[in-house]
């Protein structure tokens, strides 16, 4: 199922983790006695031993895992510093730790603590994106998680193209820009004197690289798009779009 990572999940990741914990504690680590009174179970029952592989568990776990995998690209120091710890407990939650109530609580609480430190910055960064950029970036993330690497690259690069058009239109309000290919936009942006200061120098090689892989992803070339390549392009796209100096929309 396609998820709204940028609009709903990332800005509310702490609440997502809390609801995940609440639901699993109620479903796996509680029961009712003969009188209907709720009782806490410290260990999951034998029929729940592999519960971490069921659709209900994964519907909570998978989106949180995806956020953990990409969030260090947002330039938030606390997430970069805690990445190893974050991924360690993400992986534990896909193992049999879910059969032990206290270990499950501890693992989710670690995620909540790490995400909570960055929650304000995560909400601010996702606000830099226009609705169109969020939709396309959500699709790029979804395609990557589904193994559709060619389409993930295509959607990632579409996001860069959209932002580049918006930035260039601020300098030259010309609707013809929307009809140009990404390659031509990049060429115009890099060589046109009036666009010289539009994007920082560090992003110019990035733009050209993304255009090359866009061509590979949508045309019948022999260049294979792997998961590593698609992840790399997605990370570069996130880096570009969430740079506050390159905001394409007014979010104030």
C-alpha positions as CSV (number, residue, x, y, z in Angstrom):
1,X,0.0,0.0,0.0
2,X,1.3,3.4,-0.9
3,X,2.1,5.6,2.1
4,X,2.1,9.3,2.6
5,X,5.6,9.5,4.1
6,X,6.2,13.2,3.6
7,X,2.7,14.5,4.4
8,X,1.6,12.3,7.2
9,X,4.1,9.7,8.5
10,X,7.4,11.6,8.9
11,X,5.9,14.8,10.5
12,X,4.0,12.5,12.9
13,X,6.5,9.7,13.3
14,X,6.5,9.9,17.1
15,X,2.7,9.4,17.3
16,X,3.0,6.6,14.7
17,X,5.5,4.7,17.0
18,X,3.3,5.3,20.0
19,X,0.2,3.9,18.3
20,X,2.3,1.0,17.0
21,X,3.3,0.1,20.6
22,X,-0.2,0.5,21.9
23,X,-1.8,-1.7,19.3
24,X,0.7,-4.5,19.6
25,X,0.6,-4.5,23.4
26,X,-3.1,-4.8,23.3
27,X,-3.2,-7.4,20.6
28,X,-0.3,-9.7,21.6
29,X,0.6,-8.9,25.2
30,X,-2.9,-8.8,26.8
31,X,-5.7,-11.2,27.3
32,X,-9.0,-11.5,29.1
33,X,-9.9,-13.9,31.9
34,X,-13.2,-15.7,32.2
35,X,-14.8,-12.6,33.7
36,X,-13.6,-10.5,30.8
37,X,-11.0,-8.7,32.9
38,X,-7.9,-7.6,30.9
39,X,-4.6,-9.2,31.9
40,X,-1.1,-8.4,30.9
41,X,1.1,-11.2,29.3
42,X,4.8,-10.9,29.7
43,X,5.4,-13.3,26.9
44,X,3.5,-13.8,23.7
45,X,1.5,-17.0,23.4
46,X,2.8,-19.8,21.0
47,X,0.4,-18.8,18.3
48,X,1.7,-15.2,18.3
49,X,5.4,-16.2,18.2
50,X,5.8,-15.2,14.6
51,X,3.4,-12.2,14.8
52,X,6.1,-9.8,13.6
53,X,5.6,-11.3,10.1
54,X,1.8,-10.8,10.0
55,X,0.2,-8.1,7.8
56,X,-1.1,-6.2,10.9
57,X,2.3,-6.0,12.5
58,X,4.0,-5.1,9.2
59,X,1.5,-2.4,8.4
60,X,2.9,-0.5,11.4
61,X,6.5,-1.6,11.2
62,X,7.3,-1.2,7.5
63,X,6.6,2.6,7.2
64,X,8.5,3.2,10.4
65,X,11.5,1.2,9.0
66,X,11.4,3.2,5.8
67,X,11.5,6.5,7.7
68,X,14.4,5.2,9.8
69,X,16.3,4.3,6.6
70,X,15.9,7.7,4.9
71,X,15.7,10.2,7.7
72,X,19.4,10.7,8.1
73,X,19.4,12.4,4.7
74,X,17.5,15.4,6.1
75,X,20.6,16.9,7.6
76,X,19.4,16.7,11.3
77,X,22.4,16.1,13.5
78,X,20.6,14.1,16.2
79,X,19.3,11.6,13.6
80,X,22.7,11.3,11.9
81,X,24.4,10.7,15.3
82,X,21.9,8.1,16.4
83,X,21.5,6.3,13.0
84,X,23.3,3.1,14.1
85,X,21.3,2.8,17.3
86,X,18.1,3.6,15.4
87,X,18.7,0.8,12.9
88,X,19.8,-1.6,15.6
89,X,16.4,-1.4,17.3
90,X,14.5,-1.3,14.0
91,X,16.1,-4.7,13.1
92,X,15.3,-6.1,16.6
93,X,11.6,-5.3,16.0
94,X,11.7,-7.6,13.0
95,X,13.0,-10.5,15.1
96,X,11.6,-12.6,17.9
97,X,12.0,-9.7,20.4
98,X,8.3,-9.1,19.7
99,X,7.5,-12.2,21.8
100,X,8.9,-10.5,25.0
101,X,6.7,-7.7,26.3
102,X,9.5,-5.7,28.0
103,X,12.0,-6.1,25.2
104,X,9.3,-4.9,22.7
105,X,8.5,-1.9,24.8
106,X,12.1,-1.0,25.2
107,X,12.8,-1.3,21.4
108,X,9.9,1.0,20.5
109,X,10.7,3.5,23.2
110,X,14.2,3.9,21.9
111,X,12.7,4.8,18.5
112,X,10.3,7.2,20.1
113,X,13.1,8.9,22.0
114,X,15.3,9.3,18.9
115,X,12.5,10.6,16.7
116,X,11.2,12.9,19.4
117,X,14.5,14.8,19.6
118,X,14.2,15.6,15.9
119,X,10.4,15.9,15.6
120,X,10.3,19.7,15.3
121,X,12.9,19.7,12.6
122,X,11.3,16.8,10.7
123,X,8.0,18.8,10.6
124,X,9.8,21.9,9.4
125,X,11.7,20.1,6.7
126,X,8.7,18.4,5.2
127,X,7.0,21.8,5.1
128,X,9.5,22.9,2.5
129,X,7.9,20.6,-0.1
130,X,5.0,21.5,-2.3
131,X,2.1,19.1,-2.6
132,X,3.3,18.0,-6.0
133,X,6.8,17.4,-4.7
134,X,5.4,15.4,-1.8
135,X,3.3,13.2,-4.1
136,X,6.2,12.5,-6.4
137,X,8.7,11.9,-3.6
138,X,6.2,9.6,-1.8
139,X,5.9,7.6,-5.1
140,X,9.7,7.4,-5.4
141,X,10.0,6.0,-1.9
142,X,7.1,3.6,-2.5
143,X,8.6,2.3,-5.7
144,X,12.0,1.8,-4.1
145,X,10.5,-0.2,-1.2
146,X,8.6,-2.3,-3.8
147,X,11.7,-3.0,-5.8
148,X,10.7,-0.8,-8.8
149,X,14.0,0.9,-9.1
150,X,13.6,2.4,-12.6
151,X,10.4,4.1,-11.7
152,X,11.8,5.2,-8.4
153,X,14.6,7.0,-10.2
154,X,12.2,8.5,-12.7
155,X,10.0,9.9,-9.9
156,X,13.0,11.2,-7.9
157,X,14.3,13.1,-10.8
158,X,10.8,14.5,-11.6
159,X,11.0,16.1,-8.1
160,X,14.3,17.8,-8.9
161,X,12.9,19.0,-12.3
162,X,9.8,20.4,-10.6
163,X,11.8,22.4,-8.1
164,X,14.2,23.6,-10.7
165,X,11.4,24.9,-12.8
166,X,9.9,26.8,-9.9
167,X,13.3,28.3,-9.0
168,X,13.9,29.4,-12.6
169,X,10.5,30.9,-12.9
170,X,11.3,33.2,-10.1
171,X,14.0,34.7,-12.2
172,X,12.2,34.4,-15.5
173,X,8.4,34.0,-15.2
174,X,8.1,32.0,-18.4
175,X,5.6,29.2,-18.8
176,X,7.7,27.7,-21.6
177,X,10.1,26.5,-18.9
178,X,7.5,23.9,-17.9
179,X,7.8,22.3,-21.3
180,X,11.5,21.9,-21.3
181,X,13.3,18.6,-20.7
182,X,15.3,18.3,-17.5
183,X,18.5,18.2,-19.5
184,X,17.7,21.5,-21.2
185,X,16.7,23.1,-17.9
186,X,19.9,22.1,-16.3
187,X,22.0,23.3,-19.3
188,X,20.1,26.6,-19.3
189,X,20.5,27.0,-15.5
190,X,24.2,26.2,-15.5
191,X,25.1,28.3,-18.5
192,X,22.6,31.2,-18.4
193,X,24.1,34.3,-16.8
194,X,20.9,35.3,-15.1
195,X,20.6,31.9,-13.4
196,X,24.2,31.9,-12.2
197,X,23.4,32.3,-8.5
198,X,20.2,30.3,-8.6
199,X,21.5,27.0,-7.1
200,X,24.7,26.5,-5.1
201,X,27.7,25.1,-6.9
202,X,27.6,21.9,-5.0
203,X,24.3,20.9,-6.6
204,X,25.3,21.4,-10.2
205,X,27.1,18.1,-10.6
206,X,24.1,16.4,-8.8
207,X,21.7,17.8,-11.3
208,X,23.7,16.5,-14.2
209,X,24.1,13.1,-12.6
210,X,20.3,12.8,-12.0
211,X,19.6,13.7,-15.6
212,X,21.9,10.9,-16.8
213,X,20.1,8.4,-14.6
214,X,16.7,9.7,-15.7
215,X,17.6,8.9,-19.2
216,X,18.7,5.4,-18.2
217,X,15.5,4.9,-16.2
218,X,12.9,5.8,-18.9
219,X,14.7,4.9,-22.1
220,X,15.6,1.4,-23.3
221,X,19.3,1.7,-22.5
222,X,21.5,-1.2,-21.3
223,X,22.4,0.6,-18.1
224,X,20.9,-1.4,-15.2
225,X,19.3,0.5,-12.4
226,X,20.0,-1.3,-9.1
227,X,18.6,-0.8,-5.6
228,X,21.9,1.0,-4.7
229,X,21.6,3.4,-7.6
230,X,17.9,4.1,-6.9
231,X,18.7,4.7,-3.2
232,X,21.5,7.0,-4.1
233,X,19.4,9.1,-6.4
234,X,16.6,9.2,-3.9
235,X,19.0,10.4,-1.2
236,X,20.4,13.1,-3.4
237,X,16.8,14.2,-4.3
238,X,15.9,14.5,-0.6
239,X,19.1,16.4,0.1
240,X,18.3,18.9,-2.7
241,X,14.6,19.3,-1.9
242,X,15.0,19.8,1.8
243,X,17.8,22.4,1.6
244,X,16.1,25.4,3.1
245,X,17.9,27.7,0.8
246,X,16.2,26.1,-2.2
247,X,12.6,26.2,-1.0
248,X,10.3,26.1,-4.0
249,X,7.1,27.2,-2.2
250,X,6.3,29.8,0.4
251,X,5.4,28.0,3.6
252,X,5.4,30.9,5.9
